[in-house]
Amino acid sequence: MELGIAADIAIILVAALCGGLVAQRLGQPLILGYIAAGVLVGAFFGDFISDPHGIELLAEIGVALLLFALGLEFSLKELQPVRRIALIGGPIQIVLTMAWGYGLGVLLLGFDPQSALWFGAFISLSSTMVILKTLAAQGTTGTLASRVMIGILIVQDLAVIPMMIILPTLGNLEEGLPQLALAVVRAVVFLFGMIFIGTRVMPALLRAVAGWGSRELFLVSVVALGIGIGYGTYLFGLSFAFGAFVAGMVLSESDYSHQALSDIIPLRDVFGLLFFVSVGMLLELDYIFANLGLLLLVVLLVMLGKAVIFASLTRAFGYGNAAPLIIGLGMSQVGEFAFVLARVGVSEQAISPDLYALILATTIVTMFLTPFLSRLAVPIYNIVQRYRPRETLQSFNLTHAVLHDHVIVAGYGRAGRAATRVMQRVELDFVVIELNQRVVEQCQAEGIPVIYGDATSATVLDAARLEQARLVLVALPDAISTQLVVARIRQLHPTLHIIARVADIDQLHELRQFGVTDVVQPELEAGLELVRQVLVEYHIAPTAIQNFSDSVHHEFYAPLFADVPHGPHGKPHAAGNQRSERALQRLVNRSLETEWLTLPDNSPLVGASLAASAIRQRTGVNVLAVLHDEELISNPAPHYIFAAGDTLIILGTLEQRRALVELMQTHLERHPEQVAHAMGEHAGA
């Protein structure tokens, strides 16, 4: 008995696992391993695949699930800042890229005009799957550049529908135009229907299923909605994947979108794996070896042309910093919908087998190169910055007379906004540097001193009085932009204190090489505070809680102070010296710490005054404050009388604090053994 497609899936999954493991070990995105695995399966194990067409159909489910998940993550509010470039720049990009492809087809490849137009349509599309996977691997899915890319990708995906109708009828436009008009009507009817279903039927259905308390049934409901609506869209004469995306987008406005997305991600990844492997299986190695020179030339010209078009459009729509390079290099590949168009062209006998093989190979090779090219944005941007002309600056609510010993805040997102609010309360002087015009207008309305410009620009930093600043707070969510800002500041001011926000330990290592002084990881700090609240509820002693927090901080931030980078001739780099001083300061702080101790009823200190107890003389500990009946008494007077239940806030070394514990001669809180154990670990550290 033959297993048929079940055996095919087994072979593909095993090959994908091997390819993914190799890619992971080499530090590359998993999609590269999946595509490479597909190439090997197609070249050496193709005879074992009994139903390639069935695998392609399963791969289309992967595309639909990816777009369904993308729709769930889609937010009109988040895409509001990029709607202009998406809705206007997207169609312009498609037209320009088709013109570039038409020119290559006629002048370089010798195609007839109709085939050249097909070639232009193929290369005008970028890959949603590759770009999303690449953004996720780089940790940049929440940046402005990623929103621009997603917005343009949505427009490209929508453009596939008219392309599939118009291109096969180039020889007979009288027949094609009515079909296009019918498709537009269908799309409008579908969207209005989905608005009704998505706001009335889908939330009610998911609410009922969630009320039954079955996680499995909820998952089945989510998948059925995404795939079922996609299939219904296909029967309606539109794209299967487009329907799944719209279903996810409508569902994203409901209260169940987060759980739906959480449940759908594993299925999306598995079926997406089938897509990438099936793409690799389509590549014919014999064709590549026979036309290697031509293929490499086409890949180079296609990716270069698309990169220039995307970067130029991005810059023309007012996006600066590294965004044009990130978007240009990130979207320079040919997308998966080129396969769909190519199948239509072959079935309609509108393109030749050679053109089909060329576009197939070009698409796969450009997909494979995308993760590598995306990493070139930073070094290329650094080179461009050297020759960048001085820019016109705009500043608001800014009095240069107060810009001395101040804080420069690069980025006014959630972290930057929270930091400036605290600085306003304690009356610290600061200035914000922001490149988003809408955010600048918001700062202007709130009376926040702000400079419109790129924080990597020497001109902008000079306007913010970098030389007179006390420190720079880099609160940008984009890892690449953070590196660029830190590198430029360190170049202009080698000893300035720089505090940067980091997403993970990998970014911490990278920023350490760029010369950052200190870092903050928001999720780590939030997690520690949550755990602190839990431990307080369990009546764990404050000392144990503090020691636990110190140990976690030490483990995470230790790489920042592990060693000191050296400059030319073996001399320590200025930033490295500063980080060494910072490490020493942390070491001193860890040896001289505050602690909270509560006086038991039978303590010999109860009833004695601060002067009579002679705590400072007998133990070396300083009593900073006393918490008495929920009243905090700072710097208690010598005549203060200690009472049972008073909490002493003390400062001293570990030995000094232990001496006070012995003086109290009783237990601390409810868990003295945990306190002693924590102190012992702390002493060992």
N, C-alpha and C positions, 0 to 999 in steps of 0.2 A: 504494500500500500504506500503510495506516495503522499507526502504531506502537502505538496503544492506550495501555496503562498506562505504557509506556516514555516516551512523550511527556509524559504527566502528571507522571511523576517528574522529567523534565528541567525542566519549567516550575516545579515546586515548588522544586527545588534552586536554580535561578537566582533565583527570588523570595526564597527564604530567605537566599541569599548577599547580595542587595541589602539586605534588612531587617537582617541581622546586621551588615553594614558600617556602616549608618546608626546602629544601636544602639551599636556599638563606638565610633564617632566621638563620639557624644553621652555616652559614659561610662555607658551603661545595660546591664543584663544582656541577653545575646543572645536569650533567650526572648521578650523584648518585641518584638524585631525580627522573630522568626519568626511570632509571633501576628499582628502588624501586616501582615506579608507575606501570611499566609493570608487575612486580611480583604480585602485588595486583590485577591488572586487570585479569591476567591469573588465579589466584587462586580463586577469588570471583566473577568475572564478565565475566568469560570465555564463559558462555552460551550466553551472549549478543553479542559476536563477531561472526558475521555470515560468514565472509570470512577471516580467518587467513592467508591463502595463498596470498590473494590480499594485505594484509598489509605487508607481507614479500617482495612482489614485489616492493611496494612503498618504503620500507626500503632500498632495493637495489639501488633505485634511489638516496636515501640519501647518500649511500656510494659513488656512482658515482659522485654526486655533490661535496662531500667533497674532493674526489681525483681530480676532475676538478679544484676546488678552490686551492688545494694544488699545482697543476701544474701551475696555474696562478702566485702563489707566488714563484714558483721554479725558481732558478737562478743558472745556471752552474757556474757563477763567485763566488757566495756565497758558493757553495759546493766544490769549488776547493780545499780548505784546508782539506776537509774530504774525498776526492775521494779514497784515499788509503784504509782507514779503511772500507769505504762503499763497494768498489768493491772487496777487498780481505778479509777483516774481516767479512763482511756480510755472504758470503758463508761458511766461517769457523765456524761462530756462528751457522748457520743452521745445519751443520753436527754435531757439538759438542752437540747441544741441542737435536737433533734426537737420538744421542747415549745415552744421559742421559735419555730421555724418553723411549727408548728401554729397558735400564736396569731397570727402574722402572716398566715397563710393565711386563717384564719376572720375575724379582726377587720379586717384591712387590705385583703386581696385579694378577699374574698367567696367563697372556695372552700368547697365542701362538705367535711365532715369527712374523707372518704377522700382527696380531692385534697390537703387541707391536711396530712395525715399523710405523703403522698408528698413534698410540698414540704419538710417537716421532715427527712425522710430524705435528700433531695438535699443540703441545706445542712449536714448533720451531718458530711459527709466533707470532708477537706482534701486538697490536691494534693501527692502525694509528689514528682512531677517538678518542680513549681515551687519547692517548699521546698528540695529538694536542690540545684537549680541556684542558688537565691538564697543558700543557705549557702556553696556553693562560691565564688560571686562575691564574697562578703563575707569569705571566709577564716575562717569560724567553724564548719567541719564537725566539729572535734574538741572543741568546748566541751560543758559539761554541759547547757546549754539545747538544743543540737542533739541530744544523746542523748535528752533528754526528748521532743522533737518526733518523732524517728524511732521511739521506742518507742510513742508514741500513734498514729502513722501505721500502724504494723504492726497494732495492734488495730483501727483503722478499716478497713484493707484486709481483715482477717479478717471484719469485720462485714458486708461487702458480700454475702457468700454467704448468710447467713440473711435479709438484706433482700431479696435477689432471689427468695427462696422465699416469704417471709411476705407481702410487700406485694401481689403479684398475687392473693393468696387472702384478702384482708381480708374479702371478702364471703362466703367459705366457709372458715372456720377448720378445720372438721372435715377438709377435704381438705389444707389447708396444713400442719397440724401433723405428720402422718405424713411428708410430704416433708421437713420440717425435721429430723425425727429421722433420716431416712435420710441426709440430707446430713451430719449430725454423725457418724454411723457411718462414712460414706465418708471424711470428713476424718481421723478417728482411724486408720482402716486405712491411708490414704495416708501419714500421718506415720510410722507404725511401719514401713511398707514403705520409706520414704525413709531412715529411720535405718539400716536394713539395707543398702540400696543405696549410700547415701552413705558408709558406713564400710567397706564391703567391696568393692563393684563399682567405683564411680567412681574411688577412688584407685588401684586396681589397673590400671584402663584407662588413666588418665592417666600412670601410671608406665611402662606399656608403650609408649605413644605417645611420651613424652618420651625414652625410651631409644633410639628410632629416629632422634632428632636432627632431625626435620622440624618447623620452626616453623609451617609452613602447616598440616600435619596436626594439630598440637596445637591451633591456633586452631579448625579445623573441629570437632575433638572437643569443645572447650569449648562452642561455639555449639550443636552438636547435643545436648549434654547439657541445656543450659538450655532451649532451645526445644522439644526432644523431650519432656522431662519435663513441661514446661508443657502441651504438646498432649495428652500422656497424661493429665494431670490434668483437662483439659477433657473428654476422652472419658469419664473416670471420673465426670463430673457436678459437678466443682468448677471454680474459676476458673483460666483459663489463666495469668494473671499470678501468681496465688497459687502455682501449681505451680513457676513459674520462680523465684520468690523462695525457696521452700523448697529447691529444688535448689541455688541459690547459697549459702544458709545452711549446708546440710550440707557442701557442697564447701569452705566457708571453713575448716573444721577440718582440711583436708588440707594437705600440704606444697606443693601446687601452686596454692594459692589466689592468691598474689601475681602469679604469671605469668599465670594465667587472667584475673585482673582487668585486668592491663596490656594483654592482647590484646583483651579484650572492649570496652574503653572507646571506641575509635574507632567500632566498629559501633553501640554504644549511642548515641553522640552523633548519628550520621547518622539512625538510625531514630527517635530522639527528636525530631530536627528535623522529620521527617515528621508526627509526632504533633502538635506545636505548630502547624505550618502547617495541618494538617487541622482542628484545633480552630478556628483563625481562619476557615477557609473555611465553617464551619457557621454563622457569625454572619450574620444577615440585617440589613443596614443599614436597610432599609425599616421593619422592626419597631422598631428602635432609635429612629429618627427619629419614628415615629408614637407611641411610648410612652416617650419620653425621660424625662419627669418621673417616671413610675411606676418605670421601671428604676433611675434614680438613687436614689430613695427606698428601693427594695428592697435595692440594693447597700449603701447606707449602714446600714440597719437590720441586715442580715445580718452584715456585717463588724463592726459595733459590738457586736452581741449575741455573736458568736463570740469576739471579742477579750476581752470582759468575762468570759465563761464560762471560757475558757482561762486567763486571768490569775488569776482567782479560785481555780480549782482548783489551779493551780501554787503559789500562795501558801498554800493550805490544806494542801498536802502538804509544806510546809516549805521551799520554794525561795524564796530572797530575792534581794537585789541587783537587777540588771536582768532576771533570768530571766523573771519573770511578764510583763513588757512585751514582751520579745523573743519569747516563745512566743505571747502573745496576738496581737500584730500579725503575727507570721510565719505563724500558722495560721488567720487569719481568712478566708481565701479558700474558695471551693467547689472541690472536687477533681474530677479527671478521671473518677473512677468514677461521678460524677453523670450523665455521658453514658451510661454503661453502664446504670444504673438507668432513665434516661429512655427509652432504647430499649426496655427491657423493658416499661415502663409504656405506651408507645405501641403496641407489638405486642400487648399484652394488653388494649388499649383501656381502661386504667384511668385515664389522664390525658388531658386535652384538648390539642389542638394549641397553644392559647394558653399553657398551663402549660409545655408542652415548649419553646416559643420563649422564654418568660420565664426558665426555669432555664438554658437554653443561653446566653442573653445575660448573665445574672447570673454564671454560672460564668466565662465568658471575661473579663468586665470585672474581676471580683475577682482572677483570675489576673494580669491585666495590672497591677493596682494593688499587688500584694503586694511587689515589690522596693522601691517607693517608701515604702510604709508601714513596712517593716522598718527603714528608716533613721531613723524617727522615735523609736525606742526611747530613744536617748541624750538628746535634748533633753527629751522628756516625763519621763524618769527624773530629770533635773536639776531640773525644776519640782516633781516629787513630793517630792524630797528636802528641799526647803525646809519642807514641812509635815509631814514624817515624825516621829512621836513618838520620844522617846528609848527605846532598846531595853535589855533586860536582858542583861548581859554575863556570860560565863563565861570564866574564865582558869584555866590549869593550869600547874604547874611554874614559876610566875611569881613572882619576888621583885622588887618594885618598887624596892627599894634599889639594885639593880644597873642599873636602867634609866636610865643617864646616858651620853651619848656612845655610844649603842648603834645597832644596825642594826635597822630594821623590815623584815621580809620579808613582803610581801603575796602569798600563794599558796604552798602547799607541794606543788606538783607535782614533776616530775622536776628542773626547773631549780632551784626553791627548795630542794628536798631536797639537791641536790648542793652548793649554796652554803652551806647551814647546816652541812653536814658539814665543809667546809673551815674555816668560822668557829669551829667547835668545836675543831678541831685547833690553831688559832692563838690560841685562848682570847679570841675577841671576844664581847662581850655582844650578844645579839640577841633578838628576840621575833617570833614568827610570828603573822600574822593569817589565819585560815582560816574559811570558811563551811560547808565540808562536814563534817558531824558525824562521819562515819567517819574522815576524815583527822585531825580533832581528837583522836579517841580513840586513833589510832595515835601521834600526837605525845605524847599523855599517857603512853602505855605506854613510849615511847622516852625520856622525860624531857626532851622539847623544850619550852621555854617557849612557850605558845600562847594566843591569845585567840580565842574563838569569836565571830565577828561579821563584818560587812560592812566592808571596808576603805575604802569610800566614806563611811562614817558618821563624823561628827565625834566622836560619843561613843566609838566604838571606837578611833579614832586618839588621842583624849585618854587612853584607858586604856593605850595603848601608849607614852604619854609622847612625843608627836610633837614638842613644843617642846624636849625634852632630847635628841632623837635626833641622831646624826651624819649619817645618810643613810637613805633608803628604797630598798629593792630591790623593784621590782614584777616578779614572776615569774609573772604570769598568762598562760595561753595565749590567752585571749579578748581580741581587740583592743578591743572595746567596753568591757569591764570595765577594761582597762588605761587607756583614755582617761578613764573616770570617776574612777578612783583618782588618777591624776596631776592631774586638774583640781581635785579636792577638796583634795589635799595642797597644791597651789600656792595655793589660796584661803586655807587655814589658815596656811600657812607659806611666804611668797613666796620665801625665800632658801634653803630646805633643798635639799640635794643629792639628786636623784632619778635613779636608774638603772633603766631599764625594758627589758624584753625586747620586741623587735619581730619581726614576721614577714617584712616586706618593706619596700622603700623608700617605698611609699605610706603605710604606718603611721608610718614615721619622720617624714615631712612633717607628718602629723596631730599626732603627739606634740610636735613642735617648737612648734606653735601653742599647745599646752596648757602649755608651759613645762617640759618635761623637760630635765634637765641632761645626761644621757648615756644612750646606748642600747647594747644588745648584740644582734647578730643571730646566734643559735646556729648556723644552717646555714652562714653565711659563715665563722665562726670554725672550725668543724669542717672545712670545705673547705680553708681556708688551712693548717691543720695537716696534712691529708692531702697537700697539694701540698708542704709543707715536708719531709715524710718522703720523698717521691719525689725532690726535689732533693738531699737529703742522700745518698740512694742513688746518685745520679749524680755525687757528689763536687763539687757546686756550692759555691762558697765561702760561708761563713756571711754575709758582707757582702751578697752578691748576694741571698741568700734573705731577709735582713732588709729590704733595700731594696724587694724585690718585695712583701713583706707590707705594708710601710708605704704603698706606692703604692696597693694595693688598699683598705686601710683608709681612706686619704685620700679615694679616689673614692666609697666607699660612705657614709662618715659625714660628708662635707663639707657636705651640706645642713643638718645640725644646727647648723652654725656659719656658714652662709652670710651671714646678716644677723641683726640683733638686733631682736626685736619691741619696739615702743614703746607705752607706755601713754598715758594722758590727757595733754594739753598737750605732746605730743612728747617726754616724758621716757622714757628707756629703761626697759623693764620689768625688775624685779629679777631674774627668771629669765634675761632676755636678758643682763644684766650678768654674771651667773654663767657663762652659756655663753660669753661673750666671754673671761672669765678662763680658762675651760677650753680655749678655742681657742688662747689665748696660751700656755698651759701645754703644749699639744700641739706648738705651733710650737717652743717651747724644747726640748722633748724630742727633736724631730726634728733640731734642729741640734746637740744635745749627746747623742750616742748611744754605745752600747757596740758593740764589734766584736771578733771572734775572729781572731787572726792567728797563723799557725804559722811557727816559725823554721826555715828551711832549713839544710842542713848547712854551707853556705859563708857563712852570715850572720856579719857581724863581731860580732854580739852573743853568739854562741855562745862559752862559756867566760868571759864577763865577768859581773861581779856587777851587781845592779840599781843599786847606788850608783855603781859605776864607769862604767856605760853612760850615766848621767845622762839617761835618757829623758825625765823630766819637764822638766829644764832645757833640753834641746835641741829638744823637740817640743811640750811643753805637755800631753802625754798622761799620764793616770794609769793605772798598771797595777793593776787591781782584783784579779786572780787569775791563777794560772798552772796549766795542766793538764799535769802531768808524769807520764808512765807511768800514765795513768788515775787519778792522784791529784790532787784539786783542792786547791791551796794558796791560801787566801784571804789577801789583804793580805800578799804576800810580803815578807820582811824585807830590809833593804838589802844584806845579805851573801849573798842567794840567787844562785847561779851558774846562768846560763841554759845549757840543753843543746839540742842539735839535736832537732827534733821537738816542742819545748815549744810549747803553744798559749797565747798571751797574751790575756787578756780585758781590753780597754782601754776607757777612757772619754775622749771628747774631741770637738771639733768636726770637721767634715769636713777642714778644712785641717790641723789637728793630726794627724789620723790619716793623712793623705797624707804628712805629713812623716816619720812613723814608717816608712811603707812605703818611702820613699826611703832612710831610714837602714838598713833591712834589706837593700837593694840586691839583691833577687832576687825571684823569682816568688812569688805567693801561691797555694797549693793547686794544682789542676790546670788551672784556667781563669782566668788573670790578666786576659785580655781581657774576660771577662764581668764581673769585679769592677770593672775600670776603667770599663766602659760603664755598669754600674749606678750607680757613684759619680757619673759625669757626669750621668746622668739625675736622680739625687738632688739634685745641686748645682743643676741647672736648676729643679727643683721648689722 
